[in-house]
Amino acid sequence: MLNLVSIVIGFVTLALGLIAFVPLLGWMNWLVIPIGIVGAAIGAMSSSNGGRNMNLVLIVIFALRLMLGGGII
């Protein structure tokens, strides 16, 4: 059950993160990354690894986007 909750949080993170890829909306990554961290933490408590891994990949992708944009853009 926790894995399913983690996957749902991951999809919410993905949807918000795709919006943050639009130029001048990179600041949204500061909001998206903590949501992914919560999803990864919930996924770590489950017996399956799918939700945790999905959230970790999303965190890395959006952190790279944040670094490429200089932290703001």
Predicted model as a PDB file, atoms N, CA, C, CB and O in Angstrom, pLDDT in the B-factor column:
MODEL        1                                                                  
ATOM      1  N   MET A   1       0.817  -1.193   0.000  1.00 92.00           N  
ATOM      2  CA  MET A   1       0.000   0.000   0.000  1.00 92.00           C  
ATOM      3  C   MET A   1       0.865   1.264   0.000  1.00 92.00           C  
ATOM      4  CB  MET A   1      -0.932  -0.006   1.203  1.00 92.00           C  
ATOM      5  O   MET A   1       0.559   2.236  -0.690  1.00 92.00           O  
ATOM      6  N   LEU A   2       1.936   1.238   0.774  1.00 92.00           N  
ATOM      7  CA  LEU A   2       2.821   2.404   0.804  1.00 92.00           C  
ATOM      8  C   LEU A   2       3.495   2.624  -0.543  1.00 92.00           C  
ATOM      9  CB  LEU A   2       3.879   2.240   1.895  1.00 92.00           C  
ATOM     10  O   LEU A   2       3.762   3.761  -0.933  1.00 92.00           O  
ATOM     11  N   ASN A   3       3.772   1.519  -1.260  1.00 94.00           N  
ATOM     12  CA  ASN A   3       4.371   1.654  -2.583  1.00 94.00           C  
ATOM     13  C   ASN A   3       3.410   2.359  -3.535  1.00 94.00           C  
ATOM     14  CB  ASN A   3       4.763   0.277  -3.140  1.00 94.00           C  
ATOM     15  O   ASN A   3       3.840   3.182  -4.344  1.00 94.00           O  
ATOM     16  N   LEU A   4       2.136   2.055  -3.454  1.00 95.00           N  
ATOM     17  CA  LEU A   4       1.131   2.707  -4.292  1.00 95.00           C  
ATOM     18  C   LEU A   4       1.040   4.193  -3.963  1.00 95.00           C  
ATOM     19  CB  LEU A   4      -0.241   2.037  -4.110  1.00 95.00           C  
ATOM     20  O   LEU A   4       0.930   5.019  -4.869  1.00 95.00           O  
ATOM     21  N   VAL A   5       1.084   4.541  -2.690  1.00 96.00           N  
ATOM     22  CA  VAL A   5       1.065   5.950  -2.290  1.00 96.00           C  
ATOM     23  C   VAL A   5       2.305   6.661  -2.821  1.00 96.00           C  
ATOM     24  CB  VAL A   5       0.986   6.083  -0.748  1.00 96.00           C  
ATOM     25  O   VAL A   5       2.220   7.800  -3.281  1.00 96.00           O  
ATOM     26  N   SER A   6       3.447   6.000  -2.760  1.00 96.00           N  
ATOM     27  CA  SER A   6       4.688   6.574  -3.267  1.00 96.00           C  
ATOM     28  C   SER A   6       4.625   6.793  -4.774  1.00 96.00           C  
ATOM     29  CB  SER A   6       5.865   5.673  -2.920  1.00 96.00           C  
ATOM     30  O   SER A   6       5.119   7.805  -5.272  1.00 96.00           O  
ATOM     31  N   ILE A   7       4.032   5.869  -5.495  1.00 96.00           N  
ATOM     32  CA  ILE A   7       3.887   6.015  -6.947  1.00 96.00           C  
ATOM     33  C   ILE A   7       2.957   7.171  -7.284  1.00 96.00           C  
ATOM     34  CB  ILE A   7       3.359   4.715  -7.571  1.00 96.00           C  
ATOM     35  O   ILE A   7       3.222   7.927  -8.219  1.00 96.00           O  
ATOM     36  N   VAL A   8       1.876   7.317  -6.535  1.00 97.00           N  
ATOM     37  CA  VAL A   8       0.953   8.438  -6.770  1.00 97.00           C  
ATOM     38  C   VAL A   8       1.668   9.766  -6.507  1.00 97.00           C  
ATOM     39  CB  VAL A   8      -0.311   8.314  -5.864  1.00 97.00           C  
ATOM     40  O   VAL A   8       1.527  10.713  -7.280  1.00 97.00           O  
ATOM     41  N   ILE A   9       2.427   9.831  -5.427  1.00 97.00           N  
ATOM     42  CA  ILE A   9       3.202  11.041  -5.148  1.00 97.00           C  
ATOM     43  C   ILE A   9       4.212  11.280  -6.259  1.00 97.00           C  
ATOM     44  CB  ILE A   9       3.919  10.933  -3.784  1.00 97.00           C  
ATOM     45  O   ILE A   9       4.468  12.423  -6.635  1.00 97.00           O  
ATOM     46  N   GLY A  10       4.786  10.204  -6.784  1.00 96.00           N  
ATOM     47  CA  GLY A  10       5.724  10.329  -7.890  1.00 96.00           C  
ATOM     48  C   GLY A  10       5.079  10.908  -9.138  1.00 96.00           C  
ATOM     49  O   GLY A  10       5.688  11.730  -9.822  1.00 96.00           O  
ATOM     50  N   PHE A  11       3.858  10.491  -9.443  1.00 97.00           N  
ATOM     51  CA  PHE A  11       3.162  11.038 -10.609  1.00 97.00           C  
ATOM     52  C   PHE A  11       2.794  12.508 -10.402  1.00 97.00           C  
ATOM     53  CB  PHE A  11       1.902  10.220 -10.904  1.00 97.00           C  
ATOM     54  O   PHE A  11       2.830  13.296 -11.347  1.00 97.00           O  
ATOM     55  N   VAL A  12       2.444  12.872  -9.181  1.00 97.00           N  
ATOM     56  CA  VAL A  12       2.185  14.286  -8.879  1.00 97.00           C  
ATOM     57  C   VAL A  12       3.473  15.088  -9.054  1.00 97.00           C  
ATOM     58  CB  VAL A  12       1.628  14.455  -7.432  1.00 97.00           C  
ATOM     59  O   VAL A  12       3.458  16.183  -9.615  1.00 97.00           O  
ATOM     60  N   THR A  13       4.576  14.540  -8.573  1.00 96.00           N  
ATOM     61  CA  THR A  13       5.878  15.190  -8.734  1.00 96.00           C  
ATOM     62  C   THR A  13       6.220  15.336 -10.211  1.00 96.00           C  
ATOM     63  CB  THR A  13       6.979  14.392  -8.009  1.00 96.00           C  
ATOM     64  O   THR A  13       6.709  16.382 -10.638  1.00 96.00           O  
ATOM     65  N   LEU A  14       5.964  14.297 -10.984  1.00 96.00           N  
ATOM     66  CA  LEU A  14       6.244  14.341 -12.420  1.00 96.00           C  
ATOM     67  C   LEU A  14       5.412  15.405 -13.113  1.00 96.00           C  
ATOM     68  CB  LEU A  14       5.980  12.981 -13.056  1.00 96.00           C  
ATOM     69  O   LEU A  14       5.931  16.158 -13.937  1.00 96.00           O  
ATOM     70  N   ALA A  15       4.124  15.478 -12.790  1.00 96.00           N  
ATOM     71  CA  ALA A  15       3.248  16.472 -13.422  1.00 96.00           C  
ATOM     72  C   ALA A  15       3.697  17.895 -13.083  1.00 96.00           C  
ATOM     73  CB  ALA A  15       1.787  16.260 -12.977  1.00 96.00           C  
ATOM     74  O   ALA A  15       3.768  18.752 -13.964  1.00 96.00           O  
ATOM     75  N   LEU A  16       3.996  18.140 -11.825  1.00 95.00           N  
ATOM     76  CA  LEU A  16       4.455  19.473 -11.429  1.00 95.00           C  
ATOM     77  C   LEU A  16       5.840  19.770 -11.992  1.00 95.00           C  
ATOM     78  CB  LEU A  16       4.472  19.598  -9.902  1.00 95.00           C  
ATOM     79  O   LEU A  16       6.141  20.910 -12.345  1.00 95.00           O  
ATOM     80  N   GLY A  17       6.675  18.751 -12.074  1.00 93.00           N  
ATOM     81  CA  GLY A  17       8.016  18.930 -12.607  1.00 93.00           C  
ATOM     82  C   GLY A  17       8.023  19.234 -14.091  1.00 93.00           C  
ATOM     83  O   GLY A  17       8.872  19.988 -14.565  1.00 93.00           O  
ATOM     84  N   LEU A  18       7.094  18.661 -14.827  1.00 93.00           N  
ATOM     85  CA  LEU A  18       7.009  18.972 -16.257  1.00 93.00           C  
ATOM     86  C   LEU A  18       6.621  20.428 -16.472  1.00 93.00           C  
ATOM     87  CB  LEU A  18       5.996  18.049 -16.951  1.00 93.00           C  
ATOM     88  O   LEU A  18       7.077  21.063 -17.423  1.00 93.00           O  
ATOM     89  N   ILE A  19       5.792  20.949 -15.601  1.00 93.00           N  
ATOM     90  CA  ILE A  19       5.455  22.376 -15.677  1.00 93.00           C  
ATOM     91  C   ILE A  19       6.692  23.202 -15.370  1.00 93.00           C  
ATOM     92  CB  ILE A  19       4.303  22.734 -14.694  1.00 93.00           C  
ATOM     93  O   ILE A  19       6.892  24.264 -15.959  1.00 93.00           O  
ATOM     94  N   ALA A  20       7.529  22.720 -14.445  1.00 89.00           N  
ATOM     95  CA  ALA A  20       8.733  23.459 -14.057  1.00 89.00           C  
ATOM     96  C   ALA A  20       9.794  23.470 -15.151  1.00 89.00           C  
ATOM     97  CB  ALA A  20       9.316  22.866 -12.797  1.00 89.00           C  
ATOM     98  O   ALA A  20      10.749  24.242 -15.066  1.00 89.00           O  
ATOM     99  N   PHE A  21       9.648  22.622 -16.188  1.00 88.00           N  
ATOM    100  CA  PHE A  21      10.597  22.629 -17.291  1.00 88.00           C  
ATOM    101  C   PHE A  21      10.368  23.797 -18.244  1.00 88.00           C  
ATOM    102  CB  PHE A  21      10.514  21.327 -18.050  1.00 88.00           C  
ATOM    103  O   PHE A  21      11.225  24.095 -19.075  1.00 88.00           O  
ATOM    104  N   VAL A  22       9.226  24.456 -18.131  1.00 88.00           N  
ATOM    105  CA  VAL A  22       8.945  25.623 -18.964  1.00 88.00           C  
ATOM    106  C   VAL A  22       9.914  26.739 -18.563  1.00 88.00           C  
ATOM    107  CB  VAL A  22       7.447  26.088 -18.811  1.00 88.00           C  
ATOM    108  O   VAL A  22      10.138  26.966 -17.374  1.00 88.00           O  
ATOM    109  N   PRO A  23      10.490  27.436 -19.546  1.00 85.00           N  
ATOM    110  CA  PRO A  23      11.402  28.523 -19.194  1.00 85.00           C  
ATOM    111  C   PRO A  23      10.739  29.539 -18.257  1.00 85.00           C  
ATOM    112  CB  PRO A  23      11.894  29.225 -20.461  1.00 85.00           C  
ATOM    113  O   PRO A  23       9.551  29.837 -18.386  1.00 85.00           O  
ATOM    114  N   LEU A  24      11.505  30.049 -17.340  1.00 86.00           N  
ATOM    115  CA  LEU A  24      11.111  31.021 -16.320  1.00 86.00           C  
ATOM    116  C   LEU A  24      10.225  30.427 -15.226  1.00 86.00           C  
ATOM    117  CB  LEU A  24      10.394  32.170 -16.971  1.00 86.00           C  
ATOM    118  O   LEU A  24       9.740  31.162 -14.366  1.00 86.00           O  
ATOM    119  N   LEU A  25      10.007  29.126 -15.244  1.00 85.00           N  
ATOM    120  CA  LEU A  25       9.275  28.479 -14.156  1.00 85.00           C  
ATOM    121  C   LEU A  25      10.162  27.477 -13.412  1.00 85.00           C  
ATOM    122  CB  LEU A  25       8.025  27.774 -14.702  1.00 85.00           C  
ATOM    123  O   LEU A  25       9.666  26.606 -12.696  1.00 85.00           O  
ATOM    124  N   GLY A  26      11.459  27.609 -13.588  1.00 85.00           N  
ATOM    125  CA  GLY A  26      12.399  26.711 -12.932  1.00 85.00           C  
ATOM    126  C   GLY A  26      12.382  26.810 -11.418  1.00 85.00           C  
ATOM    127  O   GLY A  26      12.788  25.873 -10.731  1.00 85.00           O  
ATOM    128  N   TRP A  27      11.920  27.929 -10.894  1.00 88.00           N  
ATOM    129  CA  TRP A  27      11.826  28.093  -9.437  1.00 88.00           C  
ATOM    130  C   TRP A  27      10.875  27.079  -8.832  1.00 88.00           C  
ATOM    131  CB  TRP A  27      11.367  29.508  -9.083  1.00 88.00           C  
ATOM    132  O   TRP A  27      10.945  26.806  -7.633  1.00 88.00           O  
ATOM    133  N   MET A  28       9.977  26.510  -9.647  1.00 91.00           N  
ATOM    134  CA  MET A  28       9.041  25.496  -9.129  1.00 91.00           C  
ATOM    135  C   MET A  28       9.763  24.234  -8.683  1.00 91.00           C  
ATOM    136  CB  MET A  28       8.002  25.140 -10.191  1.00 91.00           C  
ATOM    137  O   MET A  28       9.228  23.460  -7.890  1.00 91.00           O  
ATOM    138  N   ASN A  29      10.992  24.018  -9.194  1.00 90.00           N  
ATOM    139  CA  ASN A  29      11.748  22.847  -8.773  1.00 90.00           C  
ATOM    140  C   ASN A  29      12.043  22.879  -7.282  1.00 90.00           C  
ATOM    141  CB  ASN A  29      13.043  22.749  -9.555  1.00 90.00           C  
ATOM    142  O   ASN A  29      12.211  21.830  -6.660  1.00 90.00           O  
ATOM    143  N   TRP A  30      12.106  24.073  -6.703  1.00 93.00           N  
ATOM    144  CA  TRP A  30      12.301  24.186  -5.251  1.00 93.00           C  
ATOM    145  C   TRP A  30      11.087  23.617  -4.510  1.00 93.00           C  
ATOM    146  CB  TRP A  30      12.539  25.668  -4.843  1.00 93.00           C  
ATOM    147  O   TRP A  30      11.215  23.223  -3.351  1.00 93.00           O  
ATOM    148  N   LEU A  31       9.931  23.566  -5.141  1.00 93.00           N  
ATOM    149  CA  LEU A  31       8.736  22.977  -4.537  1.00 93.00           C  
ATOM    150  C   LEU A  31       8.582  21.507  -4.905  1.00 93.00           C  
ATOM    151  CB  LEU A  31       7.498  23.746  -4.966  1.00 93.00           C  
ATOM    152  O   LEU A  31       8.055  20.720  -4.119  1.00 93.00           O  
ATOM    153  N   VAL A  32       9.039  21.138  -6.091  1.00 95.00           N  
ATOM    154  CA  VAL A  32       8.855  19.777  -6.596  1.00 95.00           C  
ATOM    155  C   VAL A  32       9.806  18.796  -5.915  1.00 95.00           C  
ATOM    156  CB  VAL A  32       9.064  19.743  -8.110  1.00 95.00           C  
ATOM    157  O   VAL A  32       9.408  17.678  -5.588  1.00 95.00           O  
ATOM    158  N   ILE A  33      11.040  19.194  -5.703  1.00 95.00           N  
ATOM    159  CA  ILE A  33      12.035  18.289  -5.129  1.00 95.00           C  
ATOM    160  C   ILE A  33      11.637  17.812  -3.724  1.00 95.00           C  
ATOM    161  CB  ILE A  33      13.397  18.980  -5.076  1.00 95.00           C  
ATOM    162  O   ILE A  33      11.764  16.619  -3.450  1.00 95.00           O  
ATOM    163  N   PRO A  34      11.164  18.682  -2.823  1.00 96.00           N  
ATOM    164  CA  PRO A  34      10.723  18.162  -1.510  1.00 96.00           C  
ATOM    165  C   PRO A  34       9.537  17.196  -1.595  1.00 96.00           C  
ATOM    166  CB  PRO A  34      10.349  19.319  -0.606  1.00 96.00           C  
ATOM    167  O   PRO A  34       9.437  16.273  -0.787  1.00 96.00           O  
ATOM    168  N   ILE A  35       8.646  17.398  -2.557  1.00 96.00           N  
ATOM    169  CA  ILE A  35       7.540  16.450  -2.734  1.00 96.00           C  
ATOM    170  C   ILE A  35       8.096  15.085  -3.122  1.00 96.00           C  
ATOM    171  CB  ILE A  35       6.537  16.957  -3.811  1.00 96.00           C  
ATOM    172  O   ILE A  35       7.626  14.055  -2.639  1.00 96.00           O  
ATOM    173  N   GLY A  36       9.100  15.084  -3.997  1.00 96.00           N  
ATOM    174  CA  GLY A  36       9.748  13.826  -4.377  1.00 96.00           C  
ATOM    175  C   GLY A  36      10.465  13.167  -3.221  1.00 96.00           C  
ATOM    176  O   GLY A  36      10.488  11.940  -3.119  1.00 96.00           O  
ATOM    177  N   ILE A  37      11.050  13.970  -2.348  1.00 97.00           N  
ATOM    178  CA  ILE A  37      11.733  13.416  -1.170  1.00 97.00           C  
ATOM    179  C   ILE A  37      10.724  12.730  -0.251  1.00 97.00           C  
ATOM    180  CB  ILE A  37      12.492  14.530  -0.399  1.00 97.00           C  
ATOM    181  O   ILE A  37      11.003  11.663   0.297  1.00 97.00           O  
ATOM    182  N   VAL A  38       9.561  13.338  -0.085  1.00 97.00           N  
ATOM    183  CA  VAL A  38       8.512  12.710   0.732  1.00 97.00           C  
ATOM    184  C   VAL A  38       8.069  11.394   0.100  1.00 97.00           C  
ATOM    185  CB  VAL A  38       7.298  13.662   0.894  1.00 97.00           C  
ATOM    186  O   VAL A  38       7.882  10.398   0.799  1.00 97.00           O  
ATOM    187  N   GLY A  39       7.901  11.390  -1.229  1.00 96.00           N  
ATOM    188  CA  GLY A  39       7.522  10.160  -1.927  1.00 96.00           C  
ATOM    189  C   GLY A  39       8.577   9.078  -1.796  1.00 96.00           C  
ATOM    190  O   GLY A  39       8.249   7.903  -1.634  1.00 96.00           O  
ATOM    191  N   ALA A  40       9.845   9.469  -1.866  1.00 96.00           N  
ATOM    192  CA  ALA A  40      10.926   8.490  -1.711  1.00 96.00           C  
ATOM    193  C   ALA A  40      10.958   7.935  -0.291  1.00 96.00           C  
ATOM    194  CB  ALA A  40      12.282   9.125  -2.059  1.00 96.00           C  
ATOM    195  O   ALA A  40      11.231   6.752  -0.092  1.00 96.00           O  
ATOM    196  N   ALA A  41      10.685   8.773   0.684  1.00 96.00           N  
ATOM    197  CA  ALA A  41      10.670   8.313   2.075  1.00 96.00           C  
ATOM    198  C   ALA A  41       9.531   7.332   2.310  1.00 96.00           C  
ATOM    199  CB  ALA A  41      10.545   9.503   3.034  1.00 96.00           C  
ATOM    200  O   ALA A  41       9.698   6.326   2.999  1.00 96.00           O  
ATOM    201  N   ILE A  42       8.382   7.631   1.740  1.00 96.00           N  
ATOM    202  CA  ILE A  42       7.249   6.703   1.888  1.00 96.00           C  
ATOM    203  C   ILE A  42       7.539   5.404   1.147  1.00 96.00           C  
ATOM    204  CB  ILE A  42       5.935   7.342   1.357  1.00 96.00           C  
ATOM    205  O   ILE A  42       7.212   4.320   1.629  1.00 96.00           O  
ATOM    206  N   GLY A  43       8.161   5.520  -0.036  1.00 95.00           N  
ATOM    207  CA  GLY A  43       8.517   4.322  -0.792  1.00 95.00           C  
ATOM    208  C   GLY A  43       9.565   3.479  -0.085  1.00 95.00           C  
ATOM    209  O   GLY A  43       9.586   2.259  -0.245  1.00 95.00           O  
ATOM    210  N   ALA A  44      10.433   4.109   0.694  1.00 94.00           N  
ATOM    211  CA  ALA A  44      11.456   3.367   1.429  1.00 94.00           C  
ATOM    212  C   ALA A  44      10.844   2.526   2.548  1.00 94.00           C  
ATOM    213  CB  ALA A  44      12.492   4.331   2.008  1.00 94.00           C  
ATOM    214  O   ALA A  44      11.432   1.532   2.975  1.00 94.00           O  
ATOM    215  N   MET A  45       9.676   2.921   3.017  1.00 94.00           N  
ATOM    216  CA  MET A  45       9.021   2.171   4.088  1.00 94.00           C  
ATOM    217  C   MET A  45       8.252   0.959   3.571  1.00 94.00           C  
ATOM    218  CB  MET A  45       8.082   3.077   4.850  1.00 94.00           C  
ATOM    219  O   MET A  45       7.843   0.104   4.357  1.00 94.00           O  
ATOM    220  N   SER A  46       8.051   0.878   2.237  1.00 91.00           N  
ATOM    221  CA  SER A  46       7.299  -0.248   1.699  1.00 91.00           C  
ATOM    222  C   SER A  46       8.237  -1.409   1.393  1.00 91.00           C  
ATOM    223  CB  SER A  46       6.527   0.169   0.435  1.00 91.00           C  
ATOM    224  O   SER A  46       9.458  -1.254   1.398  1.00 91.00           O  
ATOM    225  N   SER A  47       7.653  -2.569   1.126  1.00 90.00           N  
ATOM    226  CA  SER A  47       8.466  -3.746   0.839  1.00 90.00           C  
ATOM    227  C   SER A  47       8.924  -3.776  -0.613  1.00 90.00           C  
ATOM    228  CB  SER A  47       7.690  -5.010   1.160  1.00 90.00           C  
ATOM    229  O   SER A  47       9.852  -4.514  -0.945  1.00 90.00           O  
ATOM    230  N   SER A  48       8.305  -3.004  -1.472  1.00 90.00           N  
ATOM    231  CA  SER A  48       8.677  -2.946  -2.882  1.00 90.00           C  
ATOM    232  C   SER A  48       9.494  -1.684  -3.150  1.00 90.00           C  
ATOM    233  CB  SER A  48       7.420  -2.982  -3.783  1.00 90.00           C  
ATOM    234  O   SER A  48       9.404  -0.714  -2.398  1.00 90.00           O  
ATOM    235  N   ASN A  49      10.282  -1.696  -4.211  1.00 91.00           N  
ATOM    236  CA  ASN A  49      11.190  -0.590  -4.475  1.00 91.00           C  
ATOM    237  C   ASN A  49      10.756   0.315  -5.626  1.00 91.00           C  
ATOM    238  CB  ASN A  49      12.543  -1.127  -4.761  1.00 91.00           C  
ATOM    239  O   ASN A  49      11.418   1.318  -5.893  1.00 91.00           O  
ATOM    240  N   GLY A  50       9.676  -0.008  -6.303  1.00 92.00           N  
ATOM    241  CA  GLY A  50       9.285   0.739  -7.499  1.00 92.00           C  
ATOM    242  C   GLY A  50       9.001   2.207  -7.255  1.00 92.00           C  
ATOM    243  O   GLY A  50       9.511   3.060  -7.981  1.00 92.00           O  
ATOM    244  N   GLY A  51       8.207   2.516  -6.261  1.00 93.00           N  
ATOM    245  CA  GLY A  51       7.866   3.906  -5.964  1.00 93.00           C  
ATOM    246  C   GLY A  51       9.056   4.704  -5.494  1.00 93.00           C  
ATOM    247  O   GLY A  51       9.233   5.861  -5.878  1.00 93.00           O  
ATOM    248  N   ARG A  52       9.884   4.079  -4.652  1.00 95.00           N  
ATOM    249  CA  ARG A  52      11.081   4.764  -4.158  1.00 95.00           C  
ATOM    250  C   ARG A  52      12.025   5.091  -5.308  1.00 95.00           C  
ATOM    251  CB  ARG A  52      11.804   3.902  -3.107  1.00 95.00           C  
ATOM    252  O   ARG A  52      12.536   6.208  -5.400  1.00 95.00           O  
ATOM    253  N   ASN A  53      12.256   4.117  -6.185  1.00 96.00           N  
ATOM    254  CA  ASN A  53      13.168   4.333  -7.302  1.00 96.00           C  
ATOM    255  C   ASN A  53      12.647   5.400  -8.253  1.00 96.00           C  
ATOM    256  CB  ASN A  53      13.394   3.034  -8.055  1.00 96.00           C  
ATOM    257  O   ASN A  53      13.418   6.218  -8.755  1.00 96.00           O  
ATOM    258  N   MET A  54      11.349   5.396  -8.501  1.00 96.00           N  
ATOM    259  CA  MET A  54      10.760   6.407  -9.381  1.00 96.00           C  
ATOM    260  C   MET A  54      10.982   7.808  -8.812  1.00 96.00           C  
ATOM    261  CB  MET A  54       9.252   6.143  -9.575  1.00 96.00           C  
ATOM    262  O   MET A  54      11.369   8.724  -9.537  1.00 96.00           O  
ATOM    263  N   ASN A  55      10.738   7.964  -7.533  1.00 96.00           N  
ATOM    264  CA  ASN A  55      10.919   9.273  -6.900  1.00 96.00           C  
ATOM    265  C   ASN A  55      12.384   9.693  -6.874  1.00 96.00           C  
ATOM    266  CB  ASN A  55      10.364   9.250  -5.481  1.00 96.00           C  
ATOM    267  O   ASN A  55      12.689  10.874  -7.042  1.00 96.00           O  
ATOM    268  N   LEU A  56      13.284   8.756  -6.669  1.00 96.00           N  
ATOM    269  CA  LEU A  56      14.702   9.101  -6.664  1.00 96.00           C  
ATOM    270  C   LEU A  56      15.159   9.566  -8.042  1.00 96.00           C  
ATOM    271  CB  LEU A  56      15.539   7.904  -6.208  1.00 96.00           C  
ATOM    272  O   LEU A  56      15.937  10.514  -8.151  1.00 96.00           O  
ATOM    273  N   VAL A  57      14.682   8.907  -9.093  1.00 97.00           N  
ATOM    274  CA  VAL A  57      15.034   9.323 -10.450  1.00 97.00           C  
ATOM    275  C   VAL A  57      14.477  10.718 -10.729  1.00 97.00           C  
ATOM    276  CB  VAL A  57      14.500   8.309 -11.491  1.00 97.00           C  
ATOM    277  O   VAL A  57      15.166  11.554 -11.313  1.00 97.00           O  
ATOM    278  N   LEU A  58      13.244  10.972 -10.318  1.00 96.00           N  
ATOM    279  CA  LEU A  58      12.650  12.298 -10.527  1.00 96.00           C  
ATOM    280  C   LEU A  58      13.405  13.375  -9.749  1.00 96.00           C  
ATOM    281  CB  LEU A  58      11.172  12.291 -10.109  1.00 96.00           C  
ATOM    282  O   LEU A  58      13.594  14.480 -10.257  1.00 96.00           O  
ATOM    283  N   ILE A  59      13.835  13.072  -8.534  1.00 96.00           N  
ATOM    284  CA  ILE A  59      14.598  14.039  -7.748  1.00 96.00           C  
ATOM    285  C   ILE A  59      15.894  14.396  -8.469  1.00 96.00           C  
ATOM    286  CB  ILE A  59      14.901  13.481  -6.340  1.00 96.00           C  
ATOM    287  O   ILE A  59      16.264  15.568  -8.537  1.00 96.00           O  
ATOM    288  N   VAL A  60      16.579  13.396  -9.003  1.00 96.00           N  
ATOM    289  CA  VAL A  60      17.845  13.652  -9.703  1.00 96.00           C  
ATOM    290  C   VAL A  60      17.611  14.492 -10.948  1.00 96.00           C  
ATOM    291  CB  VAL A  60      18.533  12.329 -10.083  1.00 96.00           C  
ATOM    292  O   VAL A  60      18.356  15.439 -11.202  1.00 96.00           O  
ATOM    293  N   ILE A  61      16.587  14.160 -11.727  1.00 95.00           N  
ATOM    294  CA  ILE A  61      16.298  14.908 -12.959  1.00 95.00           C  
ATOM    295  C   ILE A  61      15.974  16.364 -12.650  1.00 95.00           C  
ATOM    296  CB  ILE A  61      15.129  14.262 -13.722  1.00 95.00           C  
ATOM    297  O   ILE A  61      16.500  17.268 -13.299  1.00 95.00           O  
ATOM    298  N   PHE A  62      15.119  16.594 -11.669  1.00 94.00           N  
ATOM    299  CA  PHE A  62      14.718  17.965 -11.372  1.00 94.00           C  
ATOM    300  C   PHE A  62      15.812  18.739 -10.650  1.00 94.00           C  
ATOM    301  CB  PHE A  62      13.455  17.966 -10.538  1.00 94.00           C  
ATOM    302  O   PHE A  62      15.864  19.964 -10.756  1.00 94.00           O  
ATOM    303  N   ALA A  63      16.679  18.060  -9.926  1.00 93.00           N  
ATOM    304  CA  ALA A  63      17.826  18.737  -9.309  1.00 93.00           C  
ATOM    305  C   ALA A  63      18.822  19.169 -10.388  1.00 93.00           C  
ATOM    306  CB  ALA A  63      18.520  17.810  -8.271  1.00 93.00           C  
ATOM    307  O   ALA A  63      19.403  20.251 -10.305  1.00 93.00           O  
ATOM    308  N   LEU A  64      19.016  18.325 -11.394  1.00 93.00           N  
ATOM    309  CA  LEU A  64      19.885  18.713 -12.508  1.00 93.00           C  
ATOM    310  C   LEU A  64      19.313  19.907 -13.250  1.00 93.00           C  
ATOM    311  CB  LEU A  64      20.080  17.541 -13.475  1.00 93.00           C  
ATOM    312  O   LEU A  64      20.048  20.816 -13.633  1.00 93.00           O  
ATOM    313  N   ARG A  65      18.015  19.908 -13.451  1.00 91.00           N  
ATOM    314  CA  ARG A  65      17.362  21.042 -14.121  1.00 91.00           C  
ATOM    315  C   ARG A  65      17.535  22.310 -13.294  1.00 91.00           C  
ATOM    316  CB  ARG A  65      15.856  20.753 -14.351  1.00 91.00           C  
ATOM    317  O   ARG A  65      17.759  23.389 -13.843  1.00 91.00           O  
ATOM    318  N   LEU A  66      17.434  22.182 -12.002  1.00 89.00           N  
ATOM    319  CA  LEU A  66      17.603  23.333 -11.119  1.00 89.00           C  
ATOM    320  C   LEU A  66      19.033  23.862 -11.186  1.00 89.00           C  
ATOM    321  CB  LEU A  66      17.243  22.958  -9.674  1.00 89.00           C  
ATOM    322  O   LEU A  66      19.249  25.074 -11.205  1.00 89.00           O  
ATOM    323  N   MET A  67      20.008  22.955 -11.221  1.00 90.00           N  
ATOM    324  CA  MET A  67      21.406  23.375 -11.313  1.00 90.00           C  
ATOM    325  C   MET A  67      21.703  24.028 -12.658  1.00 90.00           C  
ATOM    326  CB  MET A  67      22.334  22.182 -11.096  1.00 90.00           C  
ATOM    327  O   MET A  67      22.427  25.022 -12.715  1.00 90.00           O  
ATOM    328  N   LEU A  68      21.159  23.486 -13.732  1.00 87.00           N  
ATOM    329  CA  LEU A  68      21.391  24.071 -15.053  1.00 87.00           C  
ATOM    330  C   LEU A  68      20.780  25.456 -15.183  1.00 87.00           C  
ATOM    331  CB  LEU A  68      20.831  23.165 -16.129  1.00 87.00           C  
ATOM    332  O   LEU A  68      21.294  26.298 -15.918  1.00 87.00           O  
ATOM    333  N   GLY A  69      19.690  25.692 -14.476  1.00 83.00           N  
ATOM    334  CA  GLY A  69      19.052  26.988 -14.514  1.00 83.00           C  
ATOM    335  C   GLY A  69      19.633  27.985 -13.537  1.00 83.00           C  
ATOM    336  O   GLY A  69      19.137  29.107 -13.431  1.00 83.00           O  
ATOM    337  N   GLY A  70      20.662  27.603 -12.831  1.00 83.00           N  
ATOM    338  CA  GLY A  70      21.282  28.514 -11.882  1.00 83.00           C  
ATOM    339  C   GLY A  70      20.521  28.640 -10.585  1.00 83.00           C  
ATOM    340  O   GLY A  70      20.800  29.548  -9.802  1.00 83.00           O  
ATOM    341  N   GLY A  71      19.578  27.768 -10.329  1.00 78.00           N  
ATOM    342  CA  GLY A  71      18.837  27.791  -9.081  1.00 78.00           C  
ATOM    343  C   GLY A  71      17.558  28.604  -9.117  1.00 78.00           C  
ATOM    344  O   GLY A  71      16.753  28.543  -8.188  1.00 78.00           O  
ATOM    345  N   ILE A  72      17.368  29.364 -10.186  1.00 74.00           N  
ATOM    346  CA  ILE A  72      16.169  30.217 -10.247  1.00 74.00           C  
ATOM    347  C   ILE A  72      15.402  29.994 -11.529  1.00 74.00           C  
ATOM    348  CB  ILE A  72      16.548  31.690 -10.126  1.00 74.00           C  
ATOM    349  O   ILE A  72      14.203  29.714 -11.497  1.00 74.00           O  
ATOM    350  N   ILE A  73      16.074  30.115 -12.652  1.00 66.00           N  
ATOM    351  CA  ILE A  73      15.371  30.145 -13.946  1.00 66.00           C  
ATOM    352  C   ILE A  73      14.873  28.788 -14.321  1.00 66.00           C  
ATOM    353  CB  ILE A  73      16.271  30.673 -15.043  1.00 66.00           C  
ATOM    354  O   ILE A  73      14.259  28.625 -15.376  1.00 66.00           O  
TER     355      ILE A  73                                                      
ENDMDL                                                                          
END                                                                             
